[in-house]
Amino acid sequence: PPVQVLGTDYPTPDGTALRDYIHVSDLASAHIGALHALAESDRPLTLNIGTGRPASVREVIDMVQRVAGTEVPTVDRPRRPGDMPAMWADPTLARDRIGWRAEHGLEDIIGSAWRWHTIGGNRGSS
């Protein structure tokens, strides 16, 4: 079935929603950094974790097509009520408080997900 693109009339460069995608390895390293910071201080710690660089739904689909080497069929649908046109993290405080910075961009995120789904991440271990 085609991928549903929910909303193509947002006030964004290509009309689709902008979101901040993060690689699972970057998220894990942020959690580790936050745990170390909490162990050294009794102060609460609230951080935004993300790349700080949003990608549109169409950019994600285009990257999947490049990484997979195949066309991804899509169908445009109306946006969902309440969906924001753009949302992304400001990771400045994470950098300043725990020395964390995302190391992986959109191509890495999609590439590793593609490999996991196609090479064996979902086939169990031997």
Backbone as a printed PyTorch tensor [residue, N CA C, xyz], in Angstrom:
tensor([[[  0.8300,  -1.1980,   0.0000],
         [  0.0000,   0.0000,   0.0000],
         [  0.8700,   1.2560,   0.0000]],

        [[  0.3680,   2.3160,  -0.5620],
         [  1.1620,   3.5530,  -0.5990],
         [  1.2840,   4.2050,   0.7820]],

        [[  2.3470,   4.9720,   0.9490],
         [  2.5570,   5.7590,   2.1560],
         [  1.6090,   6.9530,   2.0920]],

        [[  0.8720,   7.1760,   3.1650],
         [ -0.0450,   8.3120,   3.2170],
         [  0.7150,   9.5590,   3.6590]],

        [[  0.6510,  10.5970,   2.8510],
         [  1.2330,  11.8910,   3.1920],
         [  0.0910,  12.7300,   3.7490]],

        [[  0.1030,  12.8970,   5.0670],
         [ -1.0090,  13.5650,   5.7450],
         [ -0.7630,  15.0640,   5.8130]],

        [[ -1.2620,  15.7550,   4.8070],
         [ -1.1190,  17.1990,   4.7400],
         [ -0.0760,  17.6220,   3.7350]],

        [[ -0.5220,  18.3380,   2.7240],
         [  0.3960,  18.8630,   1.7000],
         [  0.2180,  20.3630,   1.5330]],

        [[ -0.4990,  20.9640,   2.4830],
         [ -0.7920,  22.4000,   2.3830],
         [ -0.2610,  23.1950,   3.5710]],

        [[  0.7400,  22.6530,   4.2440],
         [  1.3450,  23.3800,   5.3630],
         [  2.1920,  24.5360,   4.8250]],

        [[  2.3860,  25.5820,   5.6290],
         [  3.2380,  26.6940,   5.1960],
         [  4.7250,  26.3470,   5.3600]],

        [[  5.1610,  25.3210,   4.6320],
         [  6.5450,  24.8490,   4.6570],
         [  7.0510,  24.8330,   3.2180]],

        [[  8.3450,  24.6990,   3.0150],
         [  8.8670,  24.7620,   1.6410],
         [  8.2080,  23.7970,   0.6510]],

        [[  7.8920,  22.5630,   1.0710],
         [  7.2650,  21.6340,   0.1180],
         [  5.8120,  21.2960,   0.4890]],

        [[  5.2660,  22.0020,   1.4850],
         [  3.8680,  21.8030,   1.8560],
         [  3.6090,  20.6800,   2.8470]],

        [[  4.6530,  19.9050,   3.1800],
         [  4.4700,  18.8060,   4.1360],
         [  5.0760,  19.1910,   5.4840]],

        [[  4.6550,  18.4910,   6.5180],
         [  5.0790,  18.8040,   7.8800],
         [  6.5810,  18.6070,   8.0580]],

        [[  7.1640,  19.4270,   8.9040],
         [  8.5820,  19.3290,   9.2630],
         [  8.6950,  18.7300,  10.6570]],

        [[  9.5690,  17.7320,  10.7890],
         [  9.7920,  17.0740,  12.0680],
         [ 11.2860,  16.8250,  12.2500]],

        [[ 11.6830,  16.6540,  13.5000],
         [ 13.0750,  16.3830,  13.8620],
         [ 13.2020,  14.8840,  14.1100]],

        [[ 13.9510,  14.2040,  13.2730],
         [ 14.1640,  12.7600,  13.4050],
         [ 15.5130,  12.5250,  14.0380]],

        [[ 15.5980,  11.5080,  14.9060],
         [ 16.8470,  11.2430,  15.6140],
         [ 17.1840,   9.7530,  15.5180]],

        [[ 18.4520,   9.4690,  15.3630],
         [ 18.9320,   8.0910,  15.3000],
         [ 18.8610,   7.4820,  16.6980]],

        [[ 18.4880,   6.2400,  16.7790],
         [ 18.3600,   5.5650,  18.0750],
         [ 19.6830,   5.5720,  18.8460]],

        [[ 20.8040,   5.4960,  18.1570],
         [ 22.1060,   5.5460,  18.8370],
         [ 22.3420,   6.9120,  19.4690]],

        [[ 21.9310,   7.9740,  18.7870],
         [ 22.0570,   9.3140,  19.3620],
         [ 21.1490,   9.4680,  20.5800]],

        [[ 19.9490,   8.9410,  20.4940],
         [ 19.0270,   9.0010,  21.6300],
         [ 19.5960,   8.2440,  22.8280]],

        [[ 20.1600,   7.0770,  22.5720],
         [ 20.7560,   6.2870,  23.6530],
         [ 21.9280,   7.0380,  24.2900]],

        [[ 22.7780,   7.6470,  23.4810],
         [ 23.9270,   8.3610,  24.0530],
         [ 23.4660,   9.5820,  24.8510]],

        [[ 22.3730,  10.2160,  24.4550],
         [ 21.8310,  11.3370,  25.2320],
         [ 21.3350,  10.8450,  26.5920]],

        [[ 20.6680,   9.6930,  26.5990],
         [ 20.2040,   9.1350,  27.8760],
         [ 21.3760,   8.8080,  28.7980]],

        [[ 22.4230,   8.2420,  28.2470],
         [ 23.6030,   7.9180,  29.0560],
         [ 24.2240,   9.1980,  29.6220]],

        [[ 24.3500,  10.2060,  28.7690],
         [ 24.8910,  11.4870,  29.2410],
         [ 24.0370,  12.1070,  30.3340]],

        [[ 22.7120,  12.0230,  30.1790],
         [ 21.8100,  12.5730,  31.1940],
         [ 21.9260,  11.7870,  32.5050]],

        [[ 22.0470,  10.4700,  32.4070],
         [ 22.2050,   9.6600,  33.6220],
         [ 23.4840,  10.0200,  34.3720]],

        [[ 24.5730,  10.2290,  33.6470],
         [ 25.8260,  10.6440,  34.2870],
         [ 25.6620,  11.9980,  34.9660]],

        [[ 24.9890,  12.9340,  34.2920],
         [ 24.7880,  14.2610,  34.8630],
         [ 23.9230,  14.1780,  36.1200]],

        [[ 22.9010,  13.3490,  36.0950],
         [ 22.0250,  13.1920,  37.2720],
         [ 22.7650,  12.5360,  38.4360]],

        [[ 23.6790,  11.6400,  38.1330],
         [ 24.4450,  10.9720,  39.1890],
         [ 25.3960,  11.9430,  39.8880]],

        [[ 25.7830,  13.0000,  39.1850],
         [ 26.7350,  13.9620,  39.7410],
         [ 26.0650,  15.1570,  40.3960]],

        [[ 24.7390,  15.2600,  40.2850],
         [ 24.0450,  16.4220,  40.8140],
         [ 22.6490,  16.0200,  41.2680]],

        [[ 22.1340,  16.7500,  42.2270],
         [ 20.7690,  16.4720,  42.6560],
         [ 19.7740,  17.4140,  41.9770]],

        [[ 20.2470,  18.1950,  41.0200],
         [ 19.3720,  19.1080,  40.2710],
         [ 18.5880,  18.3460,  39.2140]],

        [[ 17.3090,  18.6760,  39.0440],
         [ 16.5330,  18.0580,  37.9540],
         [ 17.1390,  18.4340,  36.6030]],

        [[ 16.8920,  17.6160,  35.6310],
         [ 17.4670,  17.8290,  34.3110],
         [ 16.3990,  17.5950,  33.2590]],

        [[ 16.0660,  18.6310,  32.5270],
         [ 15.1060,  18.5310,  31.4290],
         [ 15.7910,  19.0460,  30.1750]],

        [[ 15.8970,  18.1970,  29.1620],
         [ 16.6130,  18.5470,  27.9400],
         [ 15.7880,  18.1890,  26.7150]],

        [[ 15.9300,  18.9840,  25.6690],
         [ 15.3840,  18.6110,  24.3650],
         [ 16.4480,  17.8110,  23.6380]],

        [[ 16.0690,  16.6420,  23.1680],
         [ 17.0100,  15.7890,  22.4500],
         [ 16.5300,  15.6670,  21.0130]],

        [[ 17.3620,  16.0920,  20.0970],
         [ 17.0530,  16.0330,  18.6730],
         [ 18.2220,  16.5970,  17.9060]],

        [[ 18.0950,  16.5990,  16.6020],
         [ 19.1840,  17.1280,  15.7810],
         [ 19.1330,  18.6450,  15.6810]],

        [[ 17.9370,  19.2100,  15.8750],
         [ 17.7730,  20.6410,  15.6730],
         [ 17.6080,  20.9970,  14.2070]],

        [[ 17.5390,  19.9710,  13.3530],
         [ 17.3970,  20.1790,  11.9080],
         [ 16.1790,  19.3890,  11.4180]],

        [[ 15.0700,  20.0760,  11.1730],
         [ 13.8740,  19.3410,  10.7470],
         [ 13.9770,  18.8730,   9.3020]],

        [[ 13.2390,  17.8180,   9.0100],
         [ 13.1110,  17.3070,   7.6400],
         [ 11.6180,  17.1900,   7.3430]],

        [[ 11.2600,  17.4490,   6.1150],
         [  9.8560,  17.3530,   5.7320],
         [  9.4950,  15.9000,   5.4210]],

        [[  8.2130,  15.6380,   5.4230],
         [  7.7350,  14.2990,   5.0760],
         [  8.2360,  13.9200,   3.6840]],

        [[  8.1800,  14.8280,   2.7440],
         [  8.6720,  14.5250,   1.3800],
         [ 10.1750,  14.2810,   1.3600]],

        [[ 10.9420,  15.0080,   2.1750],
         [ 12.3840,  14.7630,   2.2470],
         [ 12.6600,  13.3580,   2.7800]],

        [[ 11.8890,  12.9290,   3.7620],
         [ 12.0620,  11.5840,   4.3030],
         [ 11.7490,  10.5520,   3.2290]],

        [[ 10.6550,  10.7310,   2.5190],
         [ 10.2880,   9.7930,   1.4490],
         [ 11.3560,   9.7780,   0.3660]],

        [[ 11.8530,  10.9400,  -0.0180],
         [ 12.9240,  11.0050,  -1.0320],
         [ 14.1790,  10.2770,  -0.5600]],

        [[ 14.5290,  10.4420,   0.7160],
         [ 15.7170,   9.7700,   1.2490],
         [ 15.5070,   8.2590,   1.2830]],

        [[ 14.3300,   7.8040,   1.6530],
         [ 14.0410,   6.3680,   1.6370],
         [ 14.2020,   5.8330,   0.2200]],

        [[ 13.7180,   6.5580,  -0.7560],
         [ 13.8480,   6.1230,  -2.1520],
         [ 15.3170,   6.0260,  -2.5640]],

        [[ 16.1370,   7.0160,  -2.1550],
         [ 17.5720,   6.9770,  -2.4900],
         [ 18.2570,   5.7980,  -1.8100]],

        [[ 17.9960,   5.6280,  -0.5110],
         [ 18.6540,   4.5660,   0.2530],
         [ 18.2130,   3.1920,  -0.2380]],

        [[ 16.9170,   3.0330,  -0.4750],
         [ 16.3700,   1.7330,  -0.8770],
         [ 16.5630,   1.4600,  -2.3640]],

        [[ 16.7780,   2.5040,  -3.1310],
         [ 16.9420,   2.3240,  -4.5690],
         [ 15.6570,   1.9090,  -5.2700]],

        [[ 14.5360,   2.3180,  -4.7070],
         [ 13.2480,   1.9740,  -5.3020],
         [ 12.2570,   3.0980,  -5.0370]],

        [[ 11.2580,   3.1730,  -5.8560],
         [ 10.2300,   4.1920,  -5.6820],
         [  9.3210,   3.8260,  -4.5100]],

        [[  8.9400,   4.8360,  -3.7530],
         [  7.9870,   4.6610,  -2.6570],
         [  6.6690,   5.2790,  -3.1090]],

        [[  5.6500,   4.4550,  -3.3330],
         [  4.3680,   5.0250,  -3.7510],
         [  3.7460,   5.8120,  -2.6040]],

        [[  3.1680,   6.9560,  -2.9370],
         [  2.5280,   7.7940,  -1.9230],
         [  1.1320,   8.1820,  -2.3780]],

        [[  0.3300,   8.5540,  -1.4100],
         [ -0.9850,   9.1060,  -1.6860],
         [ -1.1630,  10.2950,  -0.7430]],

        [[ -1.5510,  11.4330,  -1.3160],
         [ -1.7640,  12.6280,  -0.5070],
         [ -3.1310,  12.5630,   0.1520]],

        [[ -3.1380,  12.8710,   1.4350],
         [ -4.3650,  12.9040,   2.2250],
         [ -4.4280,  14.2460,   2.9670]],

        [[ -5.6150,  14.6160,   3.4160],
         [ -5.7130,  15.8620,   4.1980],
         [ -4.9260,  15.7580,   5.4940]],

        [[ -4.4890,  16.8940,   5.9860],
         [ -3.7850,  16.8970,   7.2690],
         [ -4.7460,  16.5200,   8.3890]],

        [[ -4.1750,  16.0200,   9.4630],
         [ -4.9760,  15.6480,  10.6310],
         [ -5.2360,  16.8920,  11.4750]],

        [[ -6.4100,  16.9880,  12.0590],
         [ -6.6940,  18.1410,  12.9230],
         [ -5.6700,  18.2310,  14.0550]],

        [[ -5.1630,  19.4210,  14.2830],
         [ -4.2410,  19.6440,  15.3860],
         [ -2.7780,  19.4340,  15.0630]],

        [[ -2.4490,  18.8480,  13.9120],
         [ -1.0400,  18.6450,  13.5690],
         [ -0.3520,  19.9860,  13.3270]],

        [[  0.8240,  20.1330,  13.9190],
         [  1.6240,  21.3420,  13.7480],
         [  2.3470,  21.2940,  12.4020]],

        [[  2.5020,  22.4320,  11.7540],
         [  3.2500,  22.4510,  10.4880],
         [  4.7200,  22.0880,  10.6790]],

        [[  5.2980,  22.5020,  11.8110],
         [  6.7330,  22.2720,  12.0240],
         [  7.0120,  22.1230,  13.5180]],

        [[  7.8300,  21.1200,  13.8390],
         [  8.2690,  20.8880,  15.2160],
         [  9.6690,  20.2950,  15.1830]],

        [[ 10.5700,  20.8930,  15.9450],
         [ 11.8880,  20.3010,  16.0760],
         [ 12.5000,  20.7490,  17.3980]],

        [[ 13.4740,  19.9910,  17.8260],
         [ 14.1150,  20.2260,  19.1110],
         [ 15.1750,  21.3100,  19.0000]],

        [[ 15.4170,  21.9680,  20.1170],
         [ 16.5760,  22.8450,  20.2620],
         [ 17.5190,  22.1350,  21.2380]],

        [[ 18.5450,  21.4640,  20.7270],
         [ 19.4180,  20.6660,  21.5910],
         [ 20.5380,  21.4680,  22.2640]],

        [[ 20.4450,  22.7910,  22.2590],
         [ 21.5100,  23.6290,  22.8240],
         [ 21.7890,  23.2970,  24.2840]],

        [[ 20.7480,  23.1540,  25.0930],
         [ 20.9480,  22.8630,  26.5120],
         [ 21.5980,  21.4940,  26.7130]],

        [[ 21.2350,  20.5180,  25.8880],
         [ 21.8700,  19.1940,  25.9790],
         [ 23.3630,  19.3050,  25.6850]],

        [[ 23.7040,  20.1110,  24.7060],
         [ 25.1270,  20.3250,  24.4020],
         [ 25.8260,  20.9920,  25.5780]],

        [[ 25.1830,  22.0240,  26.1310],
         [ 25.8180,  22.7920,  27.2020],
         [ 25.8710,  22.0300,  28.5280]],

        [[ 24.8290,  21.2850,  28.8570],
         [ 24.7630,  20.6250,  30.1800],
         [ 25.4440,  19.2640,  30.2050]],

        [[ 25.3200,  18.4870,  29.1210],
         [ 25.8940,  17.1280,  29.1650],
         [ 26.8780,  16.8720,  28.0290]],

        [[ 27.1800,  17.9040,  27.2390],
         [ 28.1430,  17.7490,  26.1550],
         [ 27.6570,  16.8590,  25.0280]],

        [[ 26.3400,  16.7840,  24.8470],
         [ 25.7650,  15.8800,  23.8510],
         [ 25.4540,  16.6080,  22.5460]],

        [[ 25.6660,  15.9040,  21.4610],
         [ 25.3080,  16.4140,  20.1290],
         [ 24.9600,  15.2130,  19.2600]],

        [[ 23.8930,  15.3370,  18.4780],
         [ 23.5160,  14.2670,  17.5470],
         [ 24.6360,  14.0820,  16.5300]],

        [[ 24.9750,  12.8370,  16.2560],
         [ 26.0440,  12.5340,  15.3060],
         [ 25.5230,  12.0200,  13.9690]],

        [[ 24.2610,  11.6400,  13.9170],
         [ 23.7030,  11.0240,  12.7170],
         [ 22.6350,  11.9040,  12.0840]],

        [[ 22.7130,  12.0370,  10.7670],
         [ 21.7180,  12.7910,  10.0280],
         [ 20.6560,  11.8790,   9.4350]],

        [[ 19.7880,  12.4640,   8.6510],
         [ 18.6510,  11.7410,   8.0900],
         [ 19.0870,  10.5330,   7.2610]],

        [[ 20.1290,  10.6630,   6.4640],
         [ 20.5790,   9.5390,   5.6490],
         [ 21.0450,   8.3760,   6.5220]],

        [[ 21.7590,   8.6680,   7.6050],
         [ 22.1870,   7.6180,   8.5380],
         [ 20.9830,   6.9470,   9.1970]],

        [[ 20.0190,   7.7580,   9.6050],
         [ 18.8340,   7.2280,  10.2760],
         [ 18.1010,   6.2550,   9.3540]],

        [[ 17.8380,   6.6930,   8.1510],
         [ 17.0960,   5.8540,   7.2080],
         [ 17.9480,   4.6880,   6.7390]],

        [[ 19.2260,   4.9230,   6.5030],
         [ 20.1020,   3.8440,   6.0640],
         [ 20.1980,   2.7190,   7.0770]],

        [[ 20.3540,   3.0560,   8.3530],
         [ 20.4570,   1.9960,   9.3450],
         [ 19.1210,   1.2850,   9.5320]],

        [[ 18.0220,   2.0150,   9.4550],
         [ 16.6990,   1.3700,   9.5500],
         [ 16.4760,   0.4390,   8.3620]],

        [[ 16.8760,   0.8890,   7.1860],
         [ 16.7150,   0.0550,   5.9790],
         [ 17.5380,  -1.2310,   6.1040]],

        [[ 18.7920,  -1.0890,   6.5500],
         [ 19.6360,  -2.2750,   6.7200],
         [ 19.0450,  -3.2170,   7.7600]],

        [[ 18.5490,  -2.6960,   8.8650],
         [ 17.9770,  -3.5280,   9.9110],
         [ 16.7840,  -4.3130,   9.3740]],

        [[ 15.9590,  -3.6650,   8.5880],
         [ 14.7620,  -4.3280,   8.0590],
         [ 15.0630,  -5.2950,   6.9200]],

        [[ 16.1700,  -5.0920,   6.2140],
         [ 16.4350,  -5.9170,   5.0400],
         [ 17.5510,  -6.9470,   5.2320]],

        [[ 18.4730,  -6.7010,   6.1550],
         [ 19.6260,  -7.5790,   6.2810],
         [ 19.4680,  -8.6020,   7.3920]],

        [[ 18.6300,  -8.3490,   8.3420],
         [ 18.4790,  -9.3920,   9.3430],
         [ 18.1250,  -8.9540,  10.7250]],

        [[ 17.9760,  -7.6760,  10.9780],
         [ 17.6260,  -7.2590,  12.3130],
         [ 16.3110,  -7.8540,  12.7700]],

        [[ 15.4620,  -8.1840,  11.8190],
         [ 14.1690,  -8.7500,  12.1900],
         [ 14.0990, -10.2650,  11.9360]],

        [[ 15.2550, -10.8880,  11.7310],
         [ 15.2890, -12.3320,  11.4590],
         [ 15.7700, -13.1450,  12.6520]],

        [[ 16.0020, -12.4740,  13.7610],
         [ 16.4880, -13.2180,  14.9350],
         [ 18.0030, -13.3640,  14.8890]],

        [[ 18.5440, -13.9850,  15.8950],
         [ 19.9890, -14.1700,  15.9470],
         [ 20.3210, -15.6490,  15.7880]],

        [[ 21.5390, -15.9050,  15.3700],
         [ 21.9450, -17.3170,  15.1710],
         [ 22.9490, -17.7340,  16.2050]]])
